[in-house]
Amino acid sequence: MTLREQLSHLFALHTGPLTLTLHLVSLPLIFAGLGLHRVSLIVLGGVLELIGHIYDYTRRFDREQRRKARIVLPLQLGATVATFVLLLKLFRWF
């Protein structure tokens, strides 16, 4: 699967109402934690993100969507780590 196809699937897998709601709640928590240097807010935001993804994978996705989610997982994890390192640097954590 090409990178373009993976990106397309990655964004398509984030369309569930619960996942979108939890992202809208968790992102401000993560940014507040970064700005205030509070690890607890960042962890809470991360847990909310995980809950949405686990719910989608176990309850909402059919077999084909689960397969696509497994394919794009390395891309998603890599992008998440790179983005978070950049945000830590931007918010002067190191």
QUIBELBEL-V290755 format. One record per residue. SS is DSSP state (helix for helix, strand for strand, loop for the rest). PSI is psi in degrees with one decimal (none if undefined). NEAR is the number of other ideal C-beta (glycine too) atoms within 10 Angstrom. Layout:
SS,PSI,NEAR
SS,PSI,NEAR
This chain:
loop,131.6,11
loop,164.9,7
helix,-39.9,8
helix,-43.8,8
helix,-39.4,12
helix,-44.1,17
helix,-40.5,13
helix,-47.1,14
helix,-37.6,18
helix,-46.4,17
helix,-34.4,10
helix,-31.2,11
loop,-7.3,20
loop,30.2,13
loop,-2.0,10
loop,143.6,18
helix,-38.9,9
helix,-43.0,14
helix,-45.2,19
helix,-43.0,12
helix,-46.1,12
helix,-34.2,21
helix,-41.5,16
helix,-29.2,10
helix,-40.5,14
helix,-36.6,21
helix,-44.6,13
helix,-34.6,11
helix,-43.5,20
helix,-45.4,19
helix,-36.6,15
helix,-42.8,14
helix,-40.0,19
helix,-43.8,20
helix,-37.1,11
helix,-2.6,12
loop,47.4,11
loop,107.9,13
helix,-34.9,11
helix,-38.8,10
helix,-38.0,19
helix,-43.9,22
helix,-42.6,13
helix,-44.7,17
helix,-41.6,22
helix,-39.2,16
helix,-41.5,12
helix,-39.3,18
helix,-47.1,19
helix,-40.6,12
helix,-44.7,14
helix,-42.6,21
helix,-40.1,19
helix,-41.4,11
helix,-48.4,15
helix,-46.3,20
helix,-40.4,15
helix,-25.2,9
helix,-38.5,9
helix,-35.0,16
loop,142.8,16
loop,-177.3,7
helix,-41.5,7
helix,-41.0,8
helix,-36.4,16
helix,-40.7,15
helix,-45.0,11
helix,-38.5,19
helix,-39.6,17
helix,-34.5,10
helix,-42.2,14
helix,-3.9,20
helix,-47.0,14
helix,-39.5,10
helix,-44.9,15
helix,-44.3,16
helix,-43.4,10
helix,-43.7,10
helix,-37.9,13
helix,-46.9,12
helix,-46.7,10
helix,-43.2,10
helix,-41.8,10
helix,-39.4,14
helix,-42.7,12
helix,-42.5,10
helix,-40.0,14
helix,-41.8,13
helix,-43.6,10
helix,-38.3,9
loop,14.9,14
loop,46.5,9
loop,-20.0,12
loop,none,6
